Amino acid sequence: MNGKDYGWAAGLLALAAFIWLRDRSWLSSPEDTMPLFAAPVLFFILAGGRAAFARSDRAVAGNRSRLITAAAALILGMALNLTFLLAVAWTLFLAVWLQSRVAPEQWPTHRRLLVLALLAFPWLSEDVPQLGWWFRLTAAWTAAQFFQLIGFSVVRDGTGLTVQGLPVAVTAACSGLTALQAMLVAGTVLAFSQLGDRRWYWWAVGVLPLVAWGANTLRVMMLSSVALTFGTAAAQGWFHEWGGWFVLVSMFALCWGVFAAGRRWLPKS
């Protein structure tokens, strides 16, 4: 690294600290946001470690339009108080720096992994907290349709259900929002490990929010089914926590299988 690289690194670290510390509401539940700190570490590892970031004499000059876009996103993000725009700005600044130092054949890998850089900031919980309500509402609606389909008596009122006379509340804890961004990080790693050299990688990343929603909805349906079968007490306690994690792991295991099949049958980029 030369003096210019040290300047870029210092600027990126300072901007990252600013984005994280400007809104410290995440400190009230750090266990939900701490997994995001793994995103830059995974970026570094999947890109190839230290050797992948060594300066190359054949590096392409940084993209000026990308630099201008990054500056505009930074200014707009500060003006509108939007963490997402600040994360976009940070990611674009990182892209400009990386493209100006890595070899051309390394750049496609780095470009794909920039998704992890974007996910390294808590913009989902800070900018769109209402998304949790939509997760709960759609999960409740889907569960109601499922139970009606199999012949149960169902009454739904917003995010609350009454199934066969048993009340089921899809509370804020069931929104899945707190773990959503961490799930997107994990899903991106899965997609890259199997489809990182295929153009279908971007489709795989794009479908991850739907996978996360499906996992959360299946979790609500499973816990409701257990409560109907074995009683409310059986669906609470340790089963509520570990049963939910079982559904999430199962969904991402399915994703792994689908991505692995895509790697086998889809052509390389």
C-alpha positions in Angstrom: 0.0 0.0 0.0 1.2 3.5 -0.8 0.2 6.8 0.8 -2.9 7.1 -1.5 -4.1 3.7 -0.4 -3.6 4.6 3.3 -5.7 7.8 2.7 -8.5 5.8 1.1 -8.5 3.2 3.9 -8.6 5.9 6.6 -11.4 7.7 4.8 -13.4 4.5 4.4 -13.0 3.5 8.1 -14.0 7.0 9.2 -17.1 7.0 7.0 -18.0 3.5 8.3 -17.7 4.6 11.9 -19.8 7.7 11.1 -22.6 5.6 9.5 -22.7 3.2 12.5 -22.5 5.8 15.2 -24.8 8.5 13.8 -27.8 6.5 14.9 -27.0 4.3 17.9 -30.5 2.8 18.4 -29.0 -0.6 17.4 -27.2 -0.6 20.8 -30.5 -1.4 22.5 -30.4 -4.9 20.8 -26.8 -5.4 19.7 -27.4 -9.1 19.2 -29.5 -8.4 16.2 -26.9 -6.2 14.4 -23.6 -7.7 15.5 -23.8 -10.3 12.8 -23.5 -7.5 10.2 -19.9 -6.9 11.3 -19.1 -10.3 9.8 -20.0 -9.0 6.3 -16.7 -7.1 5.6 -14.7 -10.1 7.1 -16.6 -12.4 4.7 -15.9 -10.0 1.8 -12.2 -10.2 2.5 -12.1 -14.0 2.9 -14.2 -14.7 -0.2 -12.3 -12.3 -2.3 -9.2 -14.3 -1.7 -7.6 -12.8 1.4 -4.8 -10.4 1.5 -3.3 -11.5 -1.8 -6.5 -10.5 -3.6 -6.1 -6.9 -2.5 -2.5 -6.5 -3.5 -1.9 -3.6 -5.8 -1.5 -4.5 -9.4 0.4 -2.6 -12.1 -2.3 -3.5 -14.5 -5.1 -2.0 -12.5 -7.8 0.0 -14.3 -8.2 3.6 -13.4 -11.2 4.3 -11.1 -14.5 5.1 -12.6 -15.1 8.9 -12.3 -18.9 8.6 -12.8 -19.0 6.1 -9.9 -17.1 8.5 -7.7 -19.5 11.3 -8.5 -22.5 9.0 -7.8 -20.9 8.0 -4.4 -20.5 11.7 -3.5 -24.1 12.5 -4.5 -25.4 9.5 -2.5 -23.4 10.6 0.6 -24.7 14.2 0.4 -28.3 13.0 -0.2 -28.1 10.4 2.6 -26.9 13.0 5.1 -29.6 15.4 4.0 -32.4 12.8 4.1 -31.0 11.0 7.1 -31.1 7.6 5.3 -28.6 5.0 6.3 -29.2 3.1 3.0 -27.9 5.9 0.9 -24.9 6.3 3.1 -24.2 2.6 2.8 -24.5 2.9 -1.0 -22.1 5.8 -0.9 -19.6 3.8 1.2 -19.9 0.8 -1.1 -19.3 2.9 -4.2 -16.3 4.6 -2.7 -14.9 1.1 -1.8 -15.6 0.0 -5.4 -13.7 3.0 -6.8 -10.7 2.3 -4.6 -10.6 -1.4 -5.3 -11.0 -1.0 -9.1 -8.0 1.3 -9.1 -5.7 -1.2 -7.5 -6.7 -4.8 -8.4 -6.0 -6.6 -11.6 -8.8 -6.6 -14.2 -9.4 -10.4 -13.9 -9.9 -9.9 -10.1 -12.5 -7.1 -10.5 -15.5 -9.3 -11.4 -15.1 -11.2 -8.1 -14.8 -8.0 -6.1 -17.8 -6.5 -7.9 -20.0 -9.4 -7.0 -19.0 -9.3 -3.4 -19.9 -5.6 -3.0 -23.3 -6.9 -2.0 -21.7 -7.8 1.4 -20.3 -4.3 1.7 -23.8 -2.9 1.2 -25.2 -5.3 3.8 -22.6 -4.3 6.4 -24.7 -1.4 7.7 -28.0 -1.6 9.6 -30.0 0.4 7.0 -32.9 -2.1 7.0 -33.9 -1.7 10.6 -33.1 2.0 10.7 -34.8 3.1 7.4 -37.7 0.8 7.0 -38.8 -0.5 10.4 -42.4 -0.6 9.0 -41.2 -3.6 6.9 -41.5 -5.7 10.1 -45.3 -5.0 10.2 -45.7 -6.1 6.6 -43.8 -9.3 7.3 -46.2 -10.0 10.2 -49.3 -9.1 8.2 -48.4 -11.2 5.2 -47.3 -14.1 7.4 -50.7 -14.0 9.2 -52.6 -13.8 5.9 -50.7 -16.7 4.4 -51.1 -18.8 7.6 -54.9 -18.0 7.5 -55.1 -19.2 3.9 -53.2 -22.4 4.7 -55.4 -23.3 7.7 -58.6 -22.5 5.8 -57.4 -24.7 2.9 -57.0 -27.7 5.2 -60.5 -27.2 6.6 -59.9 -25.3 9.8 -62.1 -22.5 11.1 -60.1 -19.3 10.8 -60.8 -15.6 11.7 -58.1 -13.1 11.0 -57.9 -9.6 12.4 -54.8 -7.8 11.1 -51.8 -9.8 12.4 -53.9 -11.8 14.8 -55.5 -15.2 14.1 -58.1 -17.4 15.7 -57.8 -20.9 14.5 -60.3 -23.5 15.7 -61.0 -21.1 18.6 -57.2 -20.9 19.5 -55.9 -17.3 19.4 -52.6 -16.9 17.6 -50.8 -13.5 17.7 -48.1 -12.8 15.1 -46.2 -10.3 17.4 -43.3 -8.0 16.6 -41.0 -10.8 17.7 -42.3 -12.9 14.9 -41.7 -10.3 12.2 -38.3 -11.7 11.4 -37.0 -8.2 10.6 -34.2 -8.2 13.2 -32.6 -11.3 11.6 -33.5 -10.4 8.0 -30.3 -8.6 7.1 -28.2 -11.2 8.8 -30.0 -13.8 6.7 -29.3 -11.8 3.6 -25.6 -11.8 4.5 -25.7 -15.6 4.9 -27.6 -16.1 1.7 -25.2 -14.0 -0.2 -22.3 -16.1 1.0 -24.2 -19.2 -0.1 -25.0 -17.7 -3.5 -21.4 -16.7 -4.1 -19.9 -20.0 -3.0 -22.0 -21.8 -5.6 -22.8 -19.2 -8.3 -20.0 -16.7 -7.9 -18.7 -17.3 -11.4 -22.2 -17.4 -13.1 -24.3 -14.5 -14.2 -27.2 -16.2 -12.4 -25.5 -15.1 -9.1 -27.4 -11.8 -9.3 -30.7 -13.6 -9.7 -29.9 -15.7 -6.7 -29.1 -12.6 -4.6 -32.3 -11.0 -5.8 -34.5 -13.9 -4.6 -33.0 -14.0 -1.1 -35.5 -11.5 0.4 -38.3 -13.8 -0.8 -36.5 -16.8 0.7 -36.2 -14.9 4.0 -39.9 -14.0 3.9 -40.8 -17.6 3.1 -38.7 -18.9 6.0 -40.3 -16.5 8.5 -43.9 -17.3 7.2 -43.2 -21.1 7.5 -42.0 -20.5 11.0 -45.3 -18.8 12.0 -47.2 -21.6 10.4 -45.2 -24.3 12.1 -45.5 -22.8 15.6 -49.3 -22.3 15.0 -49.6 -26.0 14.0 -47.7 -27.1 17.1 -50.0 -25.0 19.3 -53.1 -26.4 17.7 -51.8 -30.0 18.0 -50.1 -30.1 21.4 -51.3 -26.9 23.1 -50.0 -23.4 23.5 -47.5 -24.3 26.1 -45.7 -26.7 23.7 -45.2 -23.9 21.1 -43.6 -21.6 23.7 -40.3 -21.8 25.5 -37.4 -23.6 23.9 -39.4 -24.9 21.0 -40.4 -21.3 20.0 -36.7 -20.4 19.6 -35.2 -23.6 18.3 -38.1 -24.6 16.1 -37.9 -21.2 14.4 -34.1 -21.6 13.8 -34.8 -25.1 12.4 -37.1 -23.7 9.8 -34.6 -21.0 8.9 -31.7 -23.5 8.5 -33.9 -25.8 6.5 -34.8 -23.0 4.1 -31.2 -22.0 3.5 -30.2 -25.7 3.2 -32.8 -25.9 0.4 -31.2 -22.7 -1.2 -27.8 -24.4 -1.0 -29.2 -27.4 -2.9 -30.8 -25.2 -5.5 -27.7 -23.1 -6.0 -25.5 -26.2 -6.2 -27.7 -27.6 -8.9 -27.5 -24.3 -10.7 -23.7 -24.4 -10.5 -23.8 -27.8 -12.1 -26.1 -27.0 -14.9 -25.8 -23.3 -15.6 -23.0 -22.0 -17.9 -20.3 -19.8 -16.5 -20.3 -16.0 -17.2 
